[in-house]
Amino acid sequence: MNLGLIAQAVGMFAVTNIDDIVLLALFFSGASRPWPVVVGQYLGFAGILALSIIGALGAGLLPPAVLPYLGLLPLLLGLRAGWKAWRDRDEPEASVSGPSLLTVAAVTFANGGDNIGVYVPVFATAGRAGLVVFSVVFLVLVGVWCALGRFFATRPAVARGLSRWGHVVLPVVLIAIGVLILVEGLT
């Protein structure tokens, strides 16, 4: 087992997914059950991982010029969530079901354009054994990220803040991520 490669994978995952902890905490704070968030996160990340591996193997499924437009997905989801929060501002929050599995997966995938841009060149030089190590480490760390997001969402002070402001913060964060992906990718 190559510990240097594992350490590189851990570091690369942490750097490219630090923003996901905030999103996961927001998703978990609004979820009545944790499983849609966890499964959605795994599905979205599996898409990122698959595209990165395909890109590294030379298939070039998505041309680099298309990646910035993935920012439209969180932008539109953020606008939709913001509209819903504004529209339902006077409604009691008793029946909130939280984000759907597909919403979490879509946001995770759309937020992964930068991940793909980092992973493809690294994967291209890692070899098949390296790809396996990166993939296993990344998939384990998705679970760790979900646990951290859930942990932050269930801390009393954080939970109170997310409960009070999460319906406002989530759309703002999604819109910001979408704009950031678009701006960074198009410049």
Sequence and secondary structure as in RCSB ss.txt:
>XXXX:A:sequence
MNLGLIAQAVGMFAVTNIDDIVLLALFFSGASRPWPVVVGQYLGFAGILALSIIGALGAGLLPPAVLPYLGLLPL
LLGLRAGWKAWRDRDEPEASVSGPSLLTVAAVTFANGGDNIGVYVPVFATAGRAGLVVFSVVFLVLVGVWCALGR
FFATRPAVARGLSRWGHVVLPVVLIAIGVLILVEGLT
>XXXX:A:secstr
  HHHHHHHHHHHHHHHHHHHHHHHHHHHH SSSHHHHHHHHHHHHHHHHHHHHHHTT   S TTTGGGGGHHHH
HHHHHHHHHHHHTTTS STT     HHHHHHHHHHTTHHHHHHHHHHHHHHHHHHHHHHHHHHHHHHHHHHHHHH
HHHTSHHHHHHHHHHHHHHHHHHHHHHHHHHHHHHH 
